[in-house]
């Protein structure tokens, strides 16, 4: 799998990102000189966590035949201490369906085990860049 990124033809900082057959965009807000035409890289990072938690919970509920109709994930970012190495994501899961309190707790625990959560909290990421 590879991700390819190229400066978009429109906008000051707008980027076109190609992931397999998908195309997404990134930009920065007007306060940073961008056009605010797409999510910024922090938004995409945070959204990866939300999507992973939702998909992980939905897959588990389906496999265990739990009565989960759908899940909403709300993430509030506190990056006020990012420069000091602390990036806080407050995650709220809204589970919809005829679930007992015990089942909701069970699904909450599963959400903590999603692969992106693990990547963000339990692994060391190595980035090897090259220039050509």
N, CA, C and O atoms as a MOPAC input file, in Angstrom:
PM7 MOZYME 1SCF
protein

 N      0.84700 1    -1.17100 1     0.00000 1
 C      0.00000 1     0.00000 1     0.00000 1
 C      0.89000 1     1.23000 1     0.00000 1
 O      1.87100 1     1.30700 1     0.73900 1
 N      0.53500 1     2.17700 1    -0.82900 1
 C      1.27100 1     3.43100 1    -0.81300 1
 C      0.29000 1     4.59100 1    -0.86800 1
 O     -0.82300 1     4.47700 1    -1.38100 1
 N      0.73300 1     5.68500 1    -0.33300 1
 C     -0.03700 1     6.92600 1    -0.36600 1
 C      0.77200 1     7.90800 1    -1.18800 1
 O      1.96300 1     8.10100 1    -0.94600 1
 N      0.12400 1     8.52400 1    -2.15500 1
 C      0.79400 1     9.51800 1    -2.98100 1
 C      0.12600 1    10.86300 1    -2.76800 1
 O     -1.10100 1    10.95500 1    -2.72700 1
 N      0.92300 1    11.89400 1    -2.63300 1
 C      0.41600 1    13.23200 1    -2.38700 1
 C      1.06000 1    14.18400 1    -3.37500 1
 O      2.25400 1    14.09100 1    -3.65900 1
 N      0.26500 1    15.08800 1    -3.88900 1
 C      0.76700 1    16.11900 1    -4.79500 1
 C      0.01200 1    17.40700 1    -4.53900 1
 O     -1.17800 1    17.38300 1    -4.22400 1
 N      0.68900 1    18.51700 1    -4.67100 1
 C      0.05800 1    19.82500 1    -4.54000 1
 C     -1.10800 1    19.90100 1    -5.51600 1
 O     -0.96600 1    19.57900 1    -6.69600 1
 N     -2.24100 1    20.32200 1    -5.01800 1
 C     -3.43200 1    20.47900 1    -5.84700 1
 C     -3.26200 1    21.69000 1    -6.76400 1
 O     -2.52100 1    22.62100 1    -6.44800 1
 N     -3.94800 1    21.66700 1    -7.88900 1
 C     -3.88700 1    22.79800 1    -8.82000 1
 C     -4.55000 1    24.03900 1    -8.24400 1
 O     -4.24900 1    25.15600 1    -8.66500 1
 N     -5.44100 1    23.85600 1    -7.29200 1
 C     -6.13400 1    25.01300 1    -6.70800 1
 C     -5.69000 1    25.21000 1    -5.26500 1
 O     -5.32500 1    24.25200 1    -4.58400 1
 N     -5.72400 1    26.43600 1    -4.81300 1
 C     -5.42300 1    26.73200 1    -3.42100 1
 C     -3.94600 1    26.91200 1    -3.15100 1
 O     -3.09200 1    26.41300 1    -3.88300 1
 N     -3.66800 1    27.62700 1    -2.09500 1
 C     -2.29700 1    27.92800 1    -1.71000 1
 C     -1.56300 1    26.69500 1    -1.19100 1
 O     -0.43000 1    26.42900 1    -1.59200 1
 N     -2.20800 1    25.94000 1    -0.29800 1
 C     -1.58000 1    24.77200 1     0.32400 1
 C     -2.35900 1    23.47200 1     0.10500 1
 O     -1.93800 1    22.42800 1     0.60300 1
 N     -3.46100 1    23.50000 1    -0.61200 1
 C     -4.31600 1    22.32200 1    -0.80400 1
 C     -3.51700 1    21.17900 1    -1.44000 1
 O     -2.79500 1    21.36900 1    -2.41900 1
 N     -3.66800 1    19.99100 1    -0.85400 1
 C     -2.97100 1    18.79700 1    -1.31200 1
 C     -3.97300 1    17.75200 1    -1.78200 1
 O     -5.04900 1    17.60900 1    -1.20100 1
 N     -3.62000 1    17.02600 1    -2.83200 1
 C     -4.41200 1    15.89900 1    -3.31800 1
 C     -3.71400 1    14.63000 1    -2.84900 1
 O     -2.53500 1    14.41400 1    -3.13100 1
 N     -4.45100 1    13.80200 1    -2.13600 1
 C     -3.89000 1    12.56700 1    -1.58300 1
 C     -4.57300 1    11.39200 1    -2.26000 1
 O     -5.80100 1    11.30400 1    -2.27600 1
 N     -3.78700 1    10.49900 1    -2.81200 1
 C     -4.33200 1     9.30200 1    -3.45900 1
 C     -3.93300 1     8.08500 1    -2.62100 1
 O     -2.75500 1     7.83900 1    -2.36000 1
 N     -4.95100 1     7.34000 1    -2.21500 1
 C     -4.76700 1     6.11600 1    -1.44300 1
 C     -5.50100 1     5.02200 1    -2.19900 1
 O     -6.73000 1     4.97000 1    -2.18500 1
 N     -4.74800 1     4.14500 1    -2.86200 1
 C     -5.32600 1     3.14000 1    -3.74500 1
 C     -6.24000 1     3.83600 1    -4.74600 1
 O     -5.78000 1     4.71400 1    -5.47500 1
 N     -7.51500 1     3.47500 1    -4.80500 1
 C     -8.43000 1     4.09500 1    -5.76500 1
 C     -9.16900 1     5.30300 1    -5.19100 1
 O    -10.07300 1     5.83100 1    -5.83900 1
 N     -8.80500 1     5.74400 1    -4.00300 1
 C     -9.49400 1     6.84600 1    -3.32100 1
 C     -8.69700 1     8.14300 1    -3.41400 1
 O     -7.46600 1     8.13900 1    -3.45400 1
 N     -9.42700 1     9.24200 1    -3.44800 1
 C     -8.80200 1    10.55700 1    -3.44600 1
 C     -9.38700 1    11.37400 1    -2.30300 1
 O    -10.60500 1    11.49900 1    -2.17500 1
 N     -8.52000 1    11.91900 1    -1.48600 1
 C     -8.93100 1    12.82400 1    -0.41000 1
 C     -8.05300 1    14.07400 1    -0.50900 1
 O     -7.05700 1    14.09500 1    -1.23300 1
 N     -8.43400 1    15.09200 1     0.21700 1
 C     -7.70900 1    16.35400 1     0.14600 1
 C     -7.32300 1    16.81400 1     1.54400 1
 O     -7.94100 1    16.42600 1     2.53600 1
 N     -6.30300 1    17.63800 1     1.60200 1
 C     -5.89400 1    18.26500 1     2.85500 1
 C     -5.56200 1    19.72000 1     2.56100 1
 O     -5.13200 1    20.06000 1     1.45800 1
 N     -5.76200 1    20.56300 1     3.54200 1
 C     -5.46800 1    21.98400 1     3.44200 1
 C     -5.19600 1    22.47100 1     4.85900 1
 O     -5.22700 1    21.68100 1     5.80200 1
 N     -4.93800 1    23.72800 1     5.01300 1
 C     -4.86100 1    24.33900 1     6.33500 1
 C     -5.81900 1    25.51500 1     6.36300 1
 O     -6.25600 1    26.01600 1     5.32700 1
 N     -6.13000 1    25.93800 1     7.57300 1
 C     -7.07600 1    27.02000 1     7.75800 1
 C     -6.53800 1    28.36200 1     7.30200 1
 O     -5.34200 1    28.53200 1     7.06700 1
 N     -7.44700 1    29.30000 1     7.18600 1
 C     -7.09300 1    30.65800 1     6.75400 1
 C     -6.10200 1    31.32300 1     7.70500 1
 O     -5.28900 1    32.14700 1     7.28500 1
 N     -6.17300 1    30.95800 1     9.00700 1
 C     -5.25600 1    31.55300 1     9.97600 1
 C     -3.80200 1    31.15600 1     9.71400 1
 O     -2.88200 1    31.81200 1    10.20100 1
 N     -3.59300 1    30.07800 1     8.94100 1
 C     -2.23900 1    29.64200 1     8.58200 1
 C     -1.90900 1    29.96000 1     7.12600 1
 O     -0.88000 1    29.52600 1     6.60800 1
 N     -2.78700 1    30.72000 1     6.46800 1
 C     -2.54100 1    31.10700 1     5.08700 1
 C     -3.16100 1    30.19600 1     4.05100 1
 O     -2.98800 1    30.40800 1     2.85100 1
 N     -3.88900 1    29.17600 1     4.50700 1
 C     -4.55100 1    28.26700 1     3.57300 1
 C     -5.93400 1    28.77200 1     3.20200 1
 O     -6.31200 1    29.89900 1     3.52000 1
 N     -6.67700 1    27.91100 1     2.52400 1
 C     -8.01700 1    28.26600 1     2.06800 1
 C     -9.11300 1    27.56800 1     2.87300 1
 O    -10.29800 1    27.81000 1     2.64300 1
 N     -8.72500 1    26.70300 1     3.81500 1
 C     -9.69200 1    25.93300 1     4.60600 1
 C    -10.64300 1    25.15700 1     3.69400 1
 O    -11.84000 1    25.06300 1     3.96400 1
 N    -10.08600 1    24.60000 1     2.60300 1
 C    -10.89800 1    23.89400 1     1.61200 1
 C    -11.01800 1    22.39600 1     1.88400 1
 O    -11.74400 1    21.69100 1     1.18400 1
 N    -10.31700 1    21.92000 1     2.88700 1
 C    -10.32200 1    20.48900 1     3.22400 1
 C     -9.82500 1    20.35500 1     4.65600 1
 O     -9.31300 1    21.31800 1     5.22600 1
 N     -9.97200 1    19.16600 1     5.24500 1
 C     -9.44600 1    18.96300 1     6.59300 1
 C     -7.94100 1    19.18800 1     6.61900 1
 O     -7.24300 1    18.95400 1     5.63200 1
 N     -7.44800 1    19.65500 1     7.78400 1
 C     -5.99700 1    19.78800 1     7.89300 1
 C     -5.41200 1    18.45000 1     8.35000 1
 O     -6.16500 1    17.57000 1     8.76600 1
 N     -4.09900 1    18.27700 1     8.28300 1
 C     -3.50200 1    16.99400 1     8.65300 1
 C     -3.86200 1    16.51400 1    10.05700 1
 O     -4.01900 1    15.31200 1    10.26700 1
 N     -3.99600 1    17.42800 1    11.02600 1
 C     -4.41400 1    17.01800 1    12.36600 1
 C     -5.82000 1    16.42500 1    12.32600 1
 O     -6.09000 1    15.43000 1    12.99800 1
 N     -6.71100 1    17.02300 1    11.55100 1
 C     -8.07300 1    16.51100 1    11.42800 1
 C     -8.07100 1    15.09100 1    10.86700 1
 O     -8.81100 1    14.23000 1    11.34400 1
 N     -7.24000 1    14.84700 1     9.85500 1
 C     -7.17000 1    13.51700 1     9.25400 1
 C     -6.63400 1    12.49500 1    10.25600 1
 O     -7.11700 1    11.36400 1    10.31400 1
 N     -5.65400 1    12.89000 1    11.02800 1
 C     -5.09100 1    12.02700 1    12.07700 1
 C     -6.17500 1    11.66200 1    13.09200 1
 O     -6.36200 1    10.49100 1    13.42300 1
 N     -6.87900 1    12.67000 1    13.57600 1
 C     -7.93600 1    12.45600 1    14.56300 1
 C     -9.07500 1    11.62000 1    13.97900 1
 O     -9.62500 1    10.75200 1    14.65800 1
 N     -9.42900 1    11.88600 1    12.71300 1
 C    -10.51200 1    11.15800 1    12.05800 1
 C    -10.17100 1     9.68000 1    11.89000 1
 O    -11.06000 1     8.82900 1    11.93400 1
 N     -8.89500 1     9.37300 1    11.69800 1
 C     -8.48700 1     7.97000 1    11.59700 1
 C     -8.84100 1     7.21900 1    12.87600 1
 O     -9.28100 1     6.07000 1    12.82700 1
 N     -8.64700 1     7.86800 1    14.01400 1
 C     -8.99500 1     7.24100 1    15.29100 1
 C    -10.50000 1     7.02500 1    15.39200 1
 O    -10.94800 1     5.95100 1    15.79300 1
 N    -11.27900 1     8.03600 1    15.03100 1
 C    -12.73900 1     7.91700 1    15.10600 1
 C    -13.23800 1     6.78900 1    14.21100 1
 O    -14.05000 1     5.96900 1    14.63900 1
 N    -12.76100 1     6.74600 1    12.98200 1
 C    -13.20300 1     5.71400 1    12.03600 1
 C    -12.81700 1     4.32400 1    12.51900 1
 O    -13.61500 1     3.39000 1    12.43600 1
 N    -11.60000 1     4.18600 1    13.02100 1
 C    -11.13800 1     2.88000 1    13.48800 1
 C    -11.95900 1     2.38900 1    14.66800 1
 O    -12.34400 1     1.22100 1    14.72000 1
 N    -12.22700 1     3.27900 1    15.61400 1
 C    -13.02900 1     2.87900 1    16.77400 1
 C    -14.42200 1     2.43600 1    16.33300 1
 O    -14.92400 1     1.41400 1    16.80100 1
 N    -15.04900 1     3.19700 1    15.43800 1
 C    -16.39500 1     2.85800 1    14.98400 1
 C    -16.40600 1     1.51200 1    14.25300 1
 O    -17.25500 1     0.66200 1    14.52200 1
 N    -15.47600 1     1.32700 1    13.34300 1
 C    -15.44000 1     0.08000 1    12.56900 1
 C    -15.13800 1    -1.10900 1    13.47800 1
 O    -15.76400 1    -2.16100 1    13.34200 1
 N    -14.20100 1    -0.96100 1    14.38900 1
 C    -13.84400 1    -2.04200 1    15.30800 1
 C    -15.04700 1    -2.44500 1    16.15700 1
 O    -15.33200 1    -3.63200 1    16.31400 1
 N    -15.74600 1    -1.46200 1    16.70100 1
 C    -16.92100 1    -1.74300 1    17.54100 1
 C    -18.02800 1    -2.39500 1    16.71300 1
 O    -18.65400 1    -3.35500 1    17.16300 1
 N    -18.27100 1    -1.88200 1    15.51200 1
 C    -19.32400 1    -2.45200 1    14.66900 1
 C    -19.01700 1    -3.89400 1    14.27400 1
 O    -19.91000 1    -4.74200 1    14.27300 1
 N    -17.76400 1    -4.17100 1    13.94100 1
 C    -17.37600 1    -5.53500 1    13.56400 1
 C    -17.54600 1    -6.49200 1    14.74200 1
 O    -18.05900 1    -7.60000 1    14.58400 1
 N    -17.11500 1    -6.05800 1    15.91400 1
 C    -17.24200 1    -6.89300 1    17.11100 1
 C    -18.71400 1    -7.15400 1    17.43500 1
 O    -19.10600 1    -8.28800 1    17.71300 1
 N    -19.52000 1    -6.09500 1    17.39400 1
 C    -20.94900 1    -6.24800 1    17.71100 1
 C    -21.62500 1    -7.19600 1    16.72600 1
 O    -22.47100 1    -8.00200 1    17.11400 1
 N    -21.26000 1    -7.10000 1    15.48200 1
 C    -21.84700 1    -7.99900 1    14.47200 1
 C    -21.44200 1    -9.44100 1    14.74000 1
 O    -22.27300 1   -10.34800 1    14.70800 1
 N    -20.15000 1    -9.64200 1    15.00600 1
 C    -19.64600 1   -10.99600 1    15.26000 1
 C    -20.29400 1   -11.60900 1    16.50000 1
 O    -20.59500 1   -12.80200 1    16.51900 1
 N    -20.50800 1   -10.79500 1    17.53100 1
 C    -21.10600 1   -11.28600 1    18.78300 1
 C    -22.62700 1   -11.16900 1    18.79000 1
 O    -23.27700 1   -11.49000 1    19.78500 1
 N    -23.18700 1   -10.70900 1    17.68000 1
 C    -24.63700 1   -10.54400 1    17.52700 1
 C    -25.22600 1    -9.65500 1    18.62400 1
 O    -26.27100 1    -9.96200 1    19.19800 1
 N    -24.53900 1    -8.55400 1    18.90000 1
 C    -25.04000 1    -7.57600 1    19.85800 1
 C    -25.95800 1    -6.59200 1    19.13000 1
 O    -25.73100 1    -6.28700 1    17.95900 1
 N    -26.98200 1    -6.10000 1    19.80500 1
 C    -27.96600 1    -5.24500 1    19.13500 1
 C    -27.51100 1    -3.78600 1    18.95900 1
 O    -28.18600 1    -2.85600 1    19.40100 1
 N    -26.37000 1    -3.60700 1    18.31500 1
 C    -25.86300 1    -2.27300 1    18.01800 1
 C    -26.39800 1    -1.84900 1    16.65300 1
 O    -26.12200 1    -2.49800 1    15.64400 1
 N    -27.15800 1    -0.76700 1    16.62600 1
 C    -27.67600 1    -0.25700 1    15.35300 1
 C    -26.60800 1     0.57100 1    14.64400 1
 O    -26.35500 1     0.37800 1    13.45500 1
 N    -25.99100 1     1.48300 1    15.36700 1
 C    -24.90100 1     2.27700 1    14.83100 1
 C    -24.17100 1     2.95600 1    15.97000 1
 O    -24.60300 1     2.93300 1    17.12200 1
 N    -23.05100 1     3.55900 1    15.61100 1
 C    -22.22700 1     4.24800 1    16.60000 1
 C    -21.83200 1     5.61100 1    16.05000 1
 O    -21.44900 1     5.73200 1    14.88600 1
 N    -21.92500 1     6.61000 1    16.86900 1
 C    -21.39200 1     7.93300 1    16.55600 1
 C    -20.16200 1     8.12700 1    17.42700 1
 O    -20.16500 1     7.77100 1    18.60500 1
 N    -19.12400 1     8.68300 1    16.85500 1
 C    -17.90400 1     8.96900 1    17.59200 1
 C    -17.64700 1    10.46800 1    17.48300 1
 O    -17.61100 1    11.02300 1    16.38500 1
 N    -17.47300 1    11.10200 1    18.61000 1
 C    -17.16900 1    12.52700 1    18.64300 1
 C    -15.79900 1    12.68900 1    19.28900 1
 O    -15.55300 1    12.20100 1    20.39200 1
 N    -14.92000 1    13.37700 1    18.58500 1
 C    -13.57600 1    13.61800 1    19.10600 1
 C    -13.38400 1    15.11600 1    19.26800 1
 O    -13.60100 1    15.89400 1    18.33900 1
 N    -12.97700 1    15.49700 1    20.45100 1
 C    -12.60600 1    16.88400 1    20.74300 1
 C    -11.10600 1    16.90200 1    20.98100 1
 O    -10.59300 1    16.16700 1    21.82500 1
 N    -10.40900 1    17.74000 1    20.23700 1
 C     -8.95800 1    17.82200 1    20.31900 1
 C     -8.53500 1    18.94400 1    21.25000 1
 O     -9.06900 1    20.05200 1    21.20100 1
 N     -7.56100 1    18.63200 1    22.10300 1
 C     -6.90700 1    19.65000 1    22.91600 1
 C     -5.42400 1    19.58700 1    22.56500 1
 O     -4.68100 1    18.76200 1    23.09600 1
 N     -5.01200 1    20.45800 1    21.67800 1
 C     -3.60800 1    20.46100 1    21.26500 1
 C     -2.84900 1    21.64700 1    21.87700 1
 O     -1.81500 1    22.07500 1    21.36500 1
 N     -3.38800 1    22.15800 1    22.97500 1
 C     -2.76900 1    23.32100 1    23.61800 1
 C     -1.37200 1    23.02200 1    24.15500 1
 O     -0.58200 1    23.94300 1    24.36400 1
 N     -1.05800 1    21.74800 1    24.38000 1
 C      0.26900 1    21.37800 1    24.89400 1
 C      1.04000 1    20.51100 1    23.89600 1
 O      1.97400 1    19.80100 1    24.26900 1
 N      0.64000 1    20.57700 1    22.63400 1
 C      1.30500 1    19.76300 1    21.61700 1
 C      2.79900 1    20.06200 1    21.53700 1
 O      3.60400 1    19.14600 1    21.37300 1
 N      3.17200 1    21.32500 1    21.64900 1
 C      4.59300 1    21.70000 1    21.59300 1
 C      5.39100 1    21.07800 1    22.73900 1
 O      6.60700 1    20.91600 1    22.63200 1
 N      4.71400 1    20.72900 1    23.83000 1
 C      5.37300 1    20.07000 1    24.96700 1
 C      5.28000 1    18.54800 1    24.87000 1
 O      5.70600 1    17.84100 1    25.78400 1
 N      4.73000 1    18.04400 1    23.77600 1
 C      4.65300 1    16.60000 1    23.57700 1
 C      3.38300 1    15.96000 1    24.10300 1
 O      3.33400 1    14.74100 1    24.26500 1
 N      2.35000 1    16.75400 1    24.37500 1
 C      1.08700 1    16.21100 1    24.88000 1
 C     -0.02600 1    16.59600 1    23.91400 1
 O     -0.30600 1    17.77900 1    23.71800 1
 N     -0.65000 1    15.60800 1    23.32000 1
 C     -1.73500 1    15.79100 1    22.35600 1
 C     -2.92000 1    15.00000 1    22.89000 1
 O     -2.86300 1    13.77200 1    22.95700 1
 N     -3.98000 1    15.67700 1    23.26600 1
 C     -5.11000 1    15.03200 1    23.93900 1
 C     -6.29700 1    14.92600 1    22.99600 1
 O     -6.72500 1    15.91900 1    22.40800 1
 N     -6.82200 1    13.72400 1    22.85700 1
 C     -8.04500 1    13.49400 1    22.10500 1
 C     -9.09200 1    12.95000 1    23.07300 1
 O     -8.95200 1    11.84800 1    23.60200 1
 N    -10.13900 1    13.73600 1    23.29400 1
 C    -11.25300 1    13.30900 1    24.13100 1
 C    -12.28200 1    12.64000 1    23.22900 1
 O    -12.84000 1    13.27300 1    22.33300 1
 N    -12.52500 1    11.36300 1    23.47100 1
 C    -13.37200 1    10.56200 1    22.59800 1
 C    -14.67300 1    10.21500 1    23.31700 1
 O    -14.66900 1     9.70100 1    24.43500 1
 N    -15.78100 1    10.50800 1    22.65000 1
 C    -17.09700 1    10.14000 1    23.17200 1
 C    -17.73900 1     9.16600 1    22.19200 1
 O    -17.87100 1     9.46100 1    21.00400 1
 N    -18.13500 1     8.01100 1    22.69800 1
 C    -18.83100 1     7.01500 1    21.88200 1
 C    -20.31700 1     7.08800 1    22.19700 1
 O    -20.72000 1     7.03200 1    23.35900 1
 N    -21.11800 1     7.21000 1    21.16500 1
 C    -22.57200 1     7.18600 1    21.33300 1
 C    -23.08100 1     5.92400 1    20.65800 1
 O    -23.17900 1     5.84500 1    19.43300 1
 N    -23.40300 1     4.94000 1    21.48800 1
 C    -23.85600 1     3.64300 1    20.99500 1
 C    -25.37100 1     3.63900 1    20.90100 1
 O    -26.06600 1     3.91600 1    21.87900 1
 N    -25.87500 1     3.32400 1    19.72100 1
 C    -27.31900 1     3.30100 1    19.49800 1
 C    -27.77900 1     1.86900 1    19.28200 1
 O    -27.21400 1     1.13600 1    18.47000 1
 N    -28.80000 1     1.48500 1    20.01200 1
 C    -29.35900 1     0.14800 1    19.91000 1
 C    -29.86200 1    -0.29600 1    21.26300 1
 O    -29.66300 1     0.38500 1    22.26900 1
 N    -30.50900 1    -1.43000 1    21.28000 1
 C    -31.08000 1    -1.98000 1    22.51600 1
 C    -29.99900 1    -2.70900 1    23.30500 1
 O    -30.08000 1    -3.92000 1    23.51200 1
 N    -28.99400 1    -1.96700 1    23.74100 1
 C    -27.84700 1    -2.54000 1    24.44600 1
 C    -28.01400 1    -2.39100 1    25.95100 1
 O    -28.49700 1    -1.36700 1    26.43500 1
 N    -27.61400 1    -3.41300 1    26.67900 1
 C    -27.59100 1    -3.31600 1    28.13400 1
 C    -26.37700 1    -2.49200 1    28.55100 1
 O    -25.48200 1    -2.24400 1    27.74300 1
 N    -26.34900 1    -2.07400 1    29.79900 1
 C    -25.18500 1    -1.34800 1    30.32000 1
 C    -23.92500 1    -2.19100 1    30.20600 1
 O    -22.85400 1    -1.67800 1    29.88100 1
 N    -24.05400 1    -3.46100 1    30.47100 1
 C    -22.91000 1    -4.37500 1    30.38000 1
 C    -22.39600 1    -4.45900 1    28.93700 1
 O    -21.18600 1    -4.44500 1    28.70600 1
 N    -23.30900 1    -4.54500 1    27.97700 1
 C    -22.89000 1    -4.60100 1    26.57900 1
 C    -22.21300 1    -3.29700 1    26.14900 1
 O    -21.24700 1    -3.31900 1    25.38600 1
 N    -22.71700 1    -2.17300 1    26.63600 1
 C    -22.09500 1    -0.88900 1    26.31500 1
 C    -20.68300 1    -0.82900 1    26.87600 1
 O    -19.77100 1    -0.34700 1    26.20400 1
 N    -20.49200 1    -1.30900 1    28.09300 1
 C    -19.15600 1    -1.33600 1    28.68900 1
 C    -18.23000 1    -2.24500 1    27.89500 1
 O    -17.06000 1    -1.92800 1    27.68000 1
 N    -18.76300 1    -3.36800 1    27.46900 1
 C    -17.99800 1    -4.32500 1    26.67400 1
 C    -17.54100 1    -3.67700 1    25.35900 1
 O    -16.38800 1    -3.83100 1    24.95600 1
 N    -18.44400 1    -2.96000 1    24.70200 1
 C    -18.09700 1    -2.31000 1    23.44100 1
 C    -17.12100 1    -1.15500 1    23.65900 1
 O    -16.26800 1    -0.89100 1    22.81200 1
 N    -17.24600 1    -0.47800 1    24.78100 1
 C    -16.29200 1     0.57400 1    25.11000 1
 C    -14.88900 1     0.02300 1    25.26700 1
 O    -13.91700 1     0.63500 1    24.82400 1
 N    -14.78800 1    -1.13200 1    25.89700 1
 C    -13.47600 1    -1.77800 1    26.07200 1
 C    -12.90700 1    -2.21800 1    24.72400 1
 O    -11.69900 1    -2.13200 1    24.50300 1
 N    -13.75700 1    -2.68000 1    23.83900 1
 C    -13.31100 1    -3.08700 1    22.50200 1
 C    -12.80300 1    -1.87400 1    21.72600 1
 O    -11.80800 1    -1.96900 1    21.00600 1
 N    -13.48000 1    -0.73800 1    21.86900 1
 C    -13.06200 1     0.48400 1    21.17100 1
 C    -11.64300 1     0.87100 1    21.55900 1
 O    -10.90000 1     1.40500 1    20.73500 1
 N    -11.25800 1     0.60900 1    22.80400 1
 C     -9.90700 1     0.92500 1    23.28100 1
 C     -8.85300 1     0.05500 1    22.59200 1
 O     -7.66500 1     0.37600 1    22.63000 1
 N     -9.27800 1    -1.03600 1    21.96800 1
 C     -8.34800 1    -1.97300 1    21.34900 1
 C     -8.23700 1    -1.80200 1    19.83800 1
 O     -7.61400 1    -2.62900 1    19.17200 1
 N     -8.82600 1    -0.75100 1    19.28700 1
 C     -8.75800 1    -0.58300 1    17.83800 1
 C     -7.30700 1    -0.35800 1    17.41500 1
 O     -6.52600 1     0.21900 1    18.17200 1
 N     -6.94200 1    -0.80200 1    16.22700 1
 C     -5.54400 1    -0.70300 1    15.79100 1
 C     -4.97200 1     0.71500 1    15.78100 1
 O     -3.79800 1     0.89300 1    16.10400 1
 N     -5.74900 1     1.71000 1    15.42700 1
 C     -5.22300 1     3.07500 1    15.39100 1
 C     -4.98000 1     3.58600 1    16.81100 1
 O     -3.99600 1     4.28200 1    17.06200 1
 N     -5.86900 1     3.24200 1    17.73400 1
 C     -5.64600 1     3.60900 1    19.14400 1
 C     -4.31300 1     3.03500 1    19.61200 1
 O     -3.52500 1     3.71900 1    20.26500 1
 N     -4.07000 1     1.77300 1    19.27200 1
 C     -2.80800 1     1.13700 1    19.64800 1
 C     -1.61800 1     1.84700 1    19.00600 1
 O     -0.60100 1     2.07500 1    19.66000 1
 N     -1.74900 1     2.19600 1    17.72200 1
 C     -0.65800 1     2.89900 1    17.04100 1
 C     -0.35900 1     4.23800 1    17.69000 1
 O      0.79800 1     4.64000 1    17.81000 1
 N     -1.41200 1     4.92100 1    18.10700 1
 C     -1.23300 1     6.24800 1    18.68700 1
 C     -0.68000 1     6.21300 1    20.10500 1
 O     -0.08600 1     7.18900 1    20.56400 1
 N     -0.86900 1     5.10200 1    20.79700 1
 C     -0.52800 1     5.08500 1    22.21500 1
 C      0.50500 1     4.04100 1    22.63000 1
 O      1.13200 1     4.19500 1    23.67800 1
 N      0.69900 1     2.99200 1    21.84800 1
 C      1.49400 1     1.88500 1    22.36000 1
 C      2.68100 1     1.48200 1    21.49400 1
 O      3.40800 1     0.55300 1    21.84500 1
 N      2.88900 1     2.16100 1    20.37100 1
 C      4.00600 1     1.76800 1    19.52400 1
 C      4.92600 1     2.96000 1    19.29000 1
 O      4.55700 1     4.11500 1    19.49700 1
 N      6.10500 1     2.64200 1    18.86400 1
 C      7.04800 1     3.67100 1    18.43900 1
 C      7.02500 1     3.68300 1    16.91500 1
 O      7.27300 1     2.65700 1    16.28300 1
 N      6.73200 1     4.82400 1    16.32800 1
 C      6.67400 1     4.93700 1    14.87100 1
 C      8.01600 1     5.44600 1    14.36600 1
 O      8.53600 1     6.45200 1    14.84900 1
 N      8.56400 1     4.74600 1    13.39800 1
 C      9.79800 1     5.17400 1    12.76700 1
 C      9.46500 1     5.72700 1    11.39600 1
 O      8.75400 1     5.08000 1    10.62700 1
 N      9.95900 1     6.89800 1    11.07900 1
 C      9.72700 1     7.50900 1     9.78200 1
 C     11.07400 1     7.63700 1     9.09900 1
 O     11.99200 1     8.27300 1     9.61600 1
 N     11.17700 1     7.03200 1     7.94300 1
 C     12.41400 1     7.06900 1     7.16800 1
 C     12.11800 1     7.83300 1     5.88100 1
 O     11.42900 1     7.32400 1     4.99700 1
 N     12.62600 1     9.01800 1     5.78000 1
 C     12.37000 1     9.86800 1     4.61900 1
 C     13.56400 1     9.85400 1     3.68100 1
 O     14.71200 1     9.75700 1     4.11400 1
 N     13.27500 1     9.95200 1     2.39300 1
 C     14.33700 1    10.07600 1     1.39200 1
 C     13.94600 1    11.18000 1     0.42300 1
 O     12.76500 1    11.49200 1     0.27000 1
 N     14.90900 1    11.75200 1    -0.20700 1
 C     14.67900 1    12.82300 1    -1.17100 1
 C     15.24600 1    12.38300 1    -2.51100 1
 O     16.37100 1    11.88900 1    -2.58600 1
 N     14.46500 1    12.56400 1    -3.56200 1
 C     14.97700 1    12.20900 1    -4.90000 1
 C     14.80500 1    13.36400 1    -5.86600 1
 O     15.17600 1    13.25200 1    -7.03400 1

